[in-house]
Amino acid sequence: MAEEVVLRFDNVKFEYLHKKPILDEADFSMRKGAKMTLMGQNGAGKSTIFGLIKKELTPKGGAISMSKDATIGAADQTMARELFELTIEEYFSRAFVEVPGNIKSRISKVLDAVNFNIPLDRKVGGLSGGQQARLLLAYALISDPDILLLDEPTNNLDKDGIDHLITFLVMYDKTVLVISHDADFLNCFTEGVIYLNNFTHKTEMYVGDYYSVVEEISRRVEREQRENAQLEKSIQDKKEKVNFFAHKGGKMRKLAKKLKDEAAEAEDSMVDVRQEDKTIRDFDIQVQADLSGEIVVLKKVKIIKNHEPIVKDIEKVIRKKDRLLIVGPNGIGKSTLLRSLVGGQMEGQTIAANIRVGYYSQDFSTLDFNENVFDSLKNAGDGWSEQEIRSVAAGFLITGDLMGHKVGDLSEGQKGLLAFARLCLLKPGILILDEPTNHINFRHIPVIAEAINSYEGPIIMVSHMPEFVKEIRMTEELDLGKV
């Protein structure tokens, strides 16, 4: 007996702007209990597919069907800012039309599933990025959904958090669809890939572990490129013969027409090289001129233990050649330290006057979501011409058609690339980087690591991605768990 199909896309079409399709005849299905990866370039439409499954969006054509009474739980990438003032209990109560009498025990159960223990009267906005990531996952689980949608679930999670999540997903007996750029994480539990082709706007189904599928797609791309190269050679040869025979008259003219038709047919047969395999260009983050002396002084830090803040005395001075890696478990206060330092919110933490701070915030709080993309880039640094700004942007795959869009309309991955483009235009005197690989396609990460490593100013960084950190020379480590 065939296993039940719990979700099916049948020739689904969708577009935000007229005649600019995001999906064109997308076809795929998921059986009950399947665990699949949804793969595609930043901005290709992965979050759109999630929106269609959740019925937040309506397809322009085709049909989406689910098994009868199937329920959906979704863990978003980031916590919406309008939820920051809610307590933990109020946050989970939003999942129900009528709040059940056993809400506290149900919250306790799903928090335990994500290895998180916190008082229910705490406010969502006071949690660290890693704690919010666990909360987002727990929220998706509280209704015990038949289809679980996870959007970048490992962002901000430390190693223990990721290991716990993998264990949970391996044991979870319902259907799971995941968007993630964490290849090692995906390879542990997914059994196939739904690939969103950014050129054709169609979906392709692949079966196998994540790395095998990526390899298969790469081989397919190489094959398409070889076939294109052969077709180009044949087309050029035919066109040269057309030019030669067209002036000969009689049968030669008929031969010229035949060759012309064959050349046109060959051109139609050429396959668009898929943009999925485009990687951002190599880039440099130039340093602010004339840096010298003490750039950052840290005399105090605030750490969180047992959900209570504790101020500790330390002695850290950051000069031009220094690179400080801040480590510690989720919730200890790493991102809080970076935010308070950049915002000048705490006595005993200072950045020298006139230093341009290049701050990459994990929640993109440095971006104005209401600005259009071009203005966001223009306002990042002085003295750049429009042509130079557009050239920098293009290196980060931020093309001309995106320039007039609001920043808030970009995908999370595109926001991350925009943030890096802004750092290039800023020419900062210090880089303060809070999870700079969050939301970033894994193909881009080696390029970003090289750019950060080549930066000639001081760096303070938080990152939970060891393979990224090891590519960057750090001179010192501050473990907030041991302060």
TATA-V987840 format. One record per helix or strand. SS is the DSSP state (2 for helix, 1 for strand). FROM is the first residue (numbers start at 1). TO is the last residue. If there is no record, write none. Layout:
BEGIN
ss: (SS:SS)
from: (FROM:FROM)
to: (TO:TO)
END
This chain:
BEGIN
ss: (1:1:1:2:1:1:2:1:2:2:1:2:2:1:2:1:2:1:1:2:2:2:1:1:1:2:1:1:1:2:2:2:1:2:2:1:2:1:2:1:2)
from: (5:20:35:46:61:72:81:87:88:103:123:124:129:147:159:175:183:192:203:210:250:275:296:308:323:334:349:357:372:373:386:400:406:407:412:430:442:458:466:476:480)
to: (17:31:39:53:66:75:83:87:93:113:123:126:141:151:171:179:189:196:207:245:269:277:305:318:327:343:351:360:372:378:395:402:406:409:426:434:454:462:469:479:482)
END
